[in-house]
Amino acid sequence: MPPLTLRVVATGVAVTGIALSASLGTSQVLHAQERPTIRQLGPALATSADSLGQVNNIRPLSDGRLLINDAASRRVLLVDSTFKVLSVVADSTPSTANAYGPRSGSLIAYRGDSTLFVDAASLSMLVIDPAGKIARVMSVPRSQDAMMLASAGLGGAYYHDGYLIYRGMPQLQMRMAPPGGGGGGLPQMPQQPDTMAVVRVNLQSRQLDTVGFVKVPKTNTNMSRSDDGKITVSIEVNPLPVVDEWAVTSKGDVALIRGRDYHVDWMSSDKQWRSSAKIPFDWKRLTDEDKVKLIDSVKAIRDRQAAANPNQGQQMAQAFGAAMGGGGGGAAPQVVMRFESRGGGPGGPVQAPQVAPPQINYVSPSELPDYQPPFFATSTRPDADGNIWVRTIPTKPQPAGSVYDVINGQGEAVDRVLIPENRTIIGFAPGGVVFMAVRDGGPFRLERARIDKK
């Protein structure tokens, strides 16, 4: 039997950081340090009018035009500075030779105004020229990392001298027990690591080396089979993990943002390392009572989300079952595992087993950190002016919306910016221009605003 790839999908596994932030920020704050005053983002300068599905990421061009990755509609659009559509670069129709594959892809800024579009399904990268035309196609540097490069929240970044930088993915190996043996033919789930490498790969030689390591969220997954043969998946998550983030600045430095003490480790273009001082943050101690309340709040948020989307559990079960049976689930992956049957016999089509909706559990309150971390995973974006924006977890009451620390190339928090409620930053342009995705119950749309200079 050929090896199977098991994708443990992230959909519904964890409560979003923005939702969880609402239940934080009111306990005792210790060791408060002086931080920049929170400033409002400027008013919207442009708003998209054309219908959009779900924009995963964007690619601003030097003349004000924009490439938009509308993943829900499986298309890449070229728009002008007012968001007027100029052309369809890639979609799932014959007009673009089905350039957008069956799964969501990702845009990566390439040389000059050229752009890479990563299609994990075909293990390829489309090179989009400055005119919005597909100039050529090249293979992804490593097939096992294609889904990480295509992930909107993780993705990759082009580094000078022909390198791509991205975070690796766990490749967890295990063997399926024979059907007649103990465990009912189910594999023993391996331990997922809590640390992953940030790597860089040369697009010409395909040579890979490690830049550094970052702490990542960890989930514990177990499987069991009932008497009627149905598989039950239990996923245990930590809703408040201490994690690291990474980014490549517009100046060419690689930044590893450490969540344990909130400082930045930097790698320059010549691979010289330096560390900057700790960034001021209002650290909040979590008492045992705080931890219990937090877990209860997360469960309540999860229950509300489940009530709003009653089919979510079954969708996860179907995706999990398809992966077990060799089919392709369409959701973004969290972990990839490969396993083989030890049993002999002729090969044949692998049948997807019956899978019950996954059971989402949370770690014991005692496993939560003693101090609230400064940020969640996927909270960091580099802007086009050499800074890094980090969406912070509030430790005290603040206006509605999300507050970002703006960290300069010396590792100093030089600004704090409030992004309005129901908006998420998806990109930047030079001169303090900020692009946001708006999800306020109405049609999905994009906005362009600017942060005024101090």
Secondary structure, 3 states (H helix, E strand, C coil): CCCEEEEEECCCCCCCHHHHHCCCCCCCECCCCCCCCEEECCCCCEECCCCCCCEEEEEECCCCCEEEEECCCCEEEEECCCCCEEEEEECCCHHHCCCCCCCCCEEEECCCCCEEEEECCCCEEEEECCCCCEEEEEECCCHHHHHHHCCCCCCEEEECCCEEEEECCCEEEEEECCCCCCCCCCCCCCCCCCEEEEEEEECCCCCEEEEEEEECCCEEEEEEECCCCCEEEEEEECCCCCCCEEEECCCCCEEEEECCCCEEEEECCCCCEEECCCCCCCCEECCHHHHHHHHHHHHHHHHHHHHHCCCHHHHHHHHHHHHHCCCCCCCCEEEEEEEEECCCCCCCCCCCCCECCCEEEECCHHHCCCECCCEEEEEEEECCCCCEEEEECCCCCCCCCEEEEEECCCCCEEEEEEECCCEEEEEEECCCEEEEEECCCCCCEEEEEECCCC
